[in-house]
Amino acid sequence: MRHVRNDGVCPLCRREDESIIHAIFDCPNVKGIWDCSPFANLLLDAPVSSYLLRFVWVKSKKPLYIFEEPWKNRDIGAMGFVRLVRDYKKYSCLVGNTVRAGGSPSRSVWALPAEGRIRINSDAAMLPGEVAGLGSVLRDETGKIVAVGVCRMAGVVDVQLAESFAVRMGLFIARKLELKLIEVECDALSVVNAINSNNVGFGPLDLLYDDIRYLSKLFDFFSCNHVKRGGNCVAHLAARLEVDVGVELLYVDSFPQGISTLAELDLL
């Protein structure tokens, strides 16, 4: 079949799987560029688990103008990798066939999802010490909790960024549980509008929105709508649950008492 490879190994070096981190940073065919760049020493301490986390981390260490006008700075031509990622996401959108919906009026109370669908409510809490708490709650058409994801991230000081990370965490959980029909609700209107738009940018938020749009196309149905705080209480509490920084907890069988109680109150 066209455009389909037999394995995920890097076609250039044939040494490792072709993750975004490998393709952009670690493959021998590109590593020499980074070794000669102003980022060489900085990248030695950069995160290795996620391209997005690495980008955000590097951005926090360098002046903003480098990232806002990369093409005008001769010392960072290697930052062209941002465009490569954008083009890949655009290609993925062209070959996907997800049914999308959105634009429903904002509600002030939680409501059951449509028959057969899973509702993901997400929220973020800005905590002391430049820490963001993330919460995602997945519930079925009867209002029963399917899963709850909780995480705390260090170094996230932007509310939109934290809210977007929470949405993405919920989608990752849905993928892990092999769910197909997804309704996302979030109380951050700017995040909802950005996810539903096709705007392209090169900042950390733009890349995160692209990541969410890419994940959305892996489901058979996807919608993203705004809900007021009163309809997002369970996710609001989940984002404030105590957990070590850098650790993600996933509840699938039993849930914290406060979460279960609030979920039951939604159904009254």
C-alpha positions in Angstrom: 0.0 0.0 0.0 1.2 3.5 -0.7 2.4 5.7 2.2 2.5 2.7 4.5 5.8 1.4 5.9 6.4 -2.1 7.2 8.1 -1.0 10.4 8.8 2.1 12.5 12.6 2.0 12.2 14.3 5.2 11.0 14.7 4.7 7.2 18.0 6.7 7.2 20.1 5.2 10.0 18.1 1.9 10.5 19.2 2.0 14.2 16.2 3.2 16.2 12.5 3.7 15.9 11.6 6.9 14.1 10.2 8.9 16.9 10.0 12.7 16.5 12.8 13.1 19.0 15.0 10.7 17.0 14.1 12.2 13.6 14.8 15.7 14.7 17.6 15.4 17.3 19.2 11.9 17.6 19.5 10.5 14.1 23.2 10.6 13.0 22.1 12.3 9.9 21.0 15.4 11.9 22.9 15.2 15.1 25.9 16.9 13.6 23.8 20.0 12.9 22.8 20.3 16.6 26.4 19.6 17.7 27.5 22.7 15.8 24.6 24.9 16.9 24.3 27.2 20.0 22.0 24.6 21.5 24.6 21.8 21.7 25.3 22.1 25.5 21.7 23.0 26.3 20.3 19.8 24.7 22.5 17.6 26.9 20.0 18.3 29.8 16.8 18.5 27.8 13.9 16.1 28.3 13.9 13.0 26.2 10.4 11.6 26.7 8.5 14.0 24.5 9.2 16.4 21.7 6.7 18.9 23.0 8.2 18.9 26.5 11.7 19.3 25.0 10.5 22.3 23.0 8.9 24.0 26.0 12.0 23.3 28.1 14.4 24.7 25.5 12.1 27.7 25.1 12.3 28.4 28.8 16.1 28.6 28.6 16.4 30.9 25.6 15.2 34.5 24.7 11.6 34.6 23.3 12.7 36.4 20.2 14.6 33.3 19.1 11.4 31.4 18.9 9.1 34.1 17.7 11.3 35.1 14.7 13.5 32.0 14.1 14.0 32.6 10.4 15.6 36.0 11.0 18.3 34.6 13.2 21.2 33.0 11.3 22.4 31.0 14.3 19.3 28.9 14.7 18.5 27.8 11.1 18.1 24.3 12.6 14.8 25.5 14.2 13.3 24.7 10.8 12.2 21.4 12.4 9.1 23.2 13.6 7.9 23.5 10.0 8.6 19.8 9.4 6.4 18.8 12.3 3.6 21.2 11.0 3.8 19.6 7.5 3.6 16.1 9.0 0.5 17.0 11.0 -1.1 18.6 7.9 -0.4 15.4 5.9 -2.0 13.3 8.7 -5.1 15.5 8.5 -5.4 14.9 4.8 -5.4 11.1 5.1 -7.6 10.9 8.2 -11.4 10.3 8.1 -12.6 11.3 11.6 -16.1 12.7 11.9 -15.9 16.0 13.7 -18.4 18.2 15.4 -18.3 21.3 17.6 -19.9 24.6 18.3 -22.6 23.5 20.8 -23.8 26.3 23.2 -22.0 26.5 26.5 -23.8 24.7 29.4 -23.5 25.6 33.1 -24.3 22.0 34.2 -22.9 18.7 33.2 -25.1 16.6 30.8 -24.9 13.1 29.6 -23.0 12.5 26.3 -24.8 11.1 23.3 -25.5 7.4 23.1 -22.4 5.3 22.6 -20.0 8.2 23.2 -17.5 9.0 26.0 -17.3 12.4 27.5 -13.9 13.7 28.5 -14.0 16.7 30.9 -10.6 18.3 31.5 -9.3 21.1 33.7 -6.1 22.5 35.0 -5.1 24.2 38.3 -2.2 26.7 38.7 -0.5 25.7 41.9 2.3 27.3 44.0 5.8 26.9 42.8 5.1 27.1 39.1 3.3 23.8 39.1 0.2 22.9 37.1 -2.3 20.3 38.2 -4.0 18.5 35.4 -7.3 16.5 35.6 -9.2 14.5 33.0 -12.4 12.6 33.7 -13.9 10.1 31.2 -17.6 9.2 31.6 -20.0 7.1 29.5 -23.5 7.7 28.3 -25.0 6.8 31.7 -22.7 9.2 33.6 -20.6 6.4 35.0 -16.9 7.2 35.4 -14.7 5.2 33.0 -11.3 6.6 34.0 -9.7 9.5 35.8 -6.3 10.9 34.9 -4.3 13.1 37.3 -0.9 14.7 36.8 1.3 17.6 38.0 3.7 19.3 35.8 6.6 21.6 36.8 7.5 24.8 35.0 4.1 25.4 33.4 3.0 28.9 34.2 0.7 29.6 31.3 -3.0 28.8 32.0 -3.8 28.0 28.3 -0.8 25.7 28.1 -1.9 23.8 31.3 -5.5 23.5 30.1 -4.3 22.2 26.7 -2.0 19.6 28.4 -5.1 18.4 30.4 -7.1 18.0 27.2 -4.2 16.0 25.6 -3.9 13.8 28.6 -7.6 12.9 28.3 -7.1 12.0 24.7 -4.1 9.8 25.5 -6.2 8.0 28.1 -9.0 7.4 25.6 -6.5 6.0 23.1 -5.0 3.7 25.8 -8.5 2.4 26.6 -9.3 2.0 22.8 -12.3 4.3 22.9 -13.7 5.4 19.6 -16.4 8.1 20.0 -15.2 11.1 22.0 -16.7 14.3 23.2 -14.3 16.7 24.9 -15.5 19.5 27.2 -13.3 22.2 28.7 -14.1 25.4 30.6 -11.3 27.3 28.9 -13.1 28.9 25.9 -9.8 30.1 24.2 -8.5 26.5 24.2 -11.7 25.1 22.8 -11.7 27.8 20.0 -8.1 27.1 19.2 -8.6 23.3 19.0 -11.5 23.8 16.6 -9.6 26.2 14.4 -7.1 25.5 11.7 -4.7 28.2 12.6 -1.0 27.4 12.2 1.8 28.8 14.4 5.2 28.0 15.7 4.9 28.6 19.4 4.6 25.9 22.1 0.8 26.4 22.3 0.4 26.1 18.6 2.3 22.9 18.6 0.3 21.5 21.4 -3.0 22.4 19.6 -1.6 20.6 16.5 -0.9 17.6 18.7 -4.4 17.6 20.0 -5.9 17.9 16.5 -3.7 15.0 15.3 -4.9 12.8 18.2 -8.5 13.8 17.5 -8.3 12.2 14.0 -7.4 8.8 15.5 -11.0 8.5 16.8 -14.1 7.7 14.8 -15.9 10.7 16.2 -14.5 13.7 17.9 -16.0 17.0 19.2 -14.7 19.7 21.5 -17.0 22.1 23.2 -16.9 24.7 25.9 -18.7 24.1 29.3 -19.0 26.6 32.1 -17.3 25.9 35.5 -20.5 24.5 36.9 -20.5 21.7 34.4 -16.9 20.9 34.9 -16.8 20.4 38.7 -15.5 16.8 38.6 -12.5 17.6 36.4 -11.9 20.8 38.5 -11.5 18.6 41.6 -9.4 16.0 39.7 -6.9 18.8 38.7 -6.4 19.5 42.4 -5.8 16.0 43.7 -2.5 15.4 45.4 0.1 13.7 43.3 3.9 14.0 43.0 5.2 16.4 40.4 6.0 14.5 37.2 3.8 11.5 38.0 0.7 10.7 36.1 -2.0 8.6 37.9 -4.7 6.8 36.0 -7.7 5.4 37.9 -9.8 2.9 36.1 -11.4 0.6 38.7 -11.8 2.6 41.9 -11.9 6.4 42.2 -11.2 9.0 44.9 -14.3 9.5 47.0 -14.7 13.1 46.2 -14.6 12.4 42.5 -17.3 9.7 42.8 -19.5 11.9 45.0 -19.4 14.9 42.6 -20.0 12.7 39.6 -23.2 11.3 41.4 -24.3 14.9 42.1 -24.1 15.7 38.4 -26.8 13.1 37.7 -29.4 14.5 40.2 
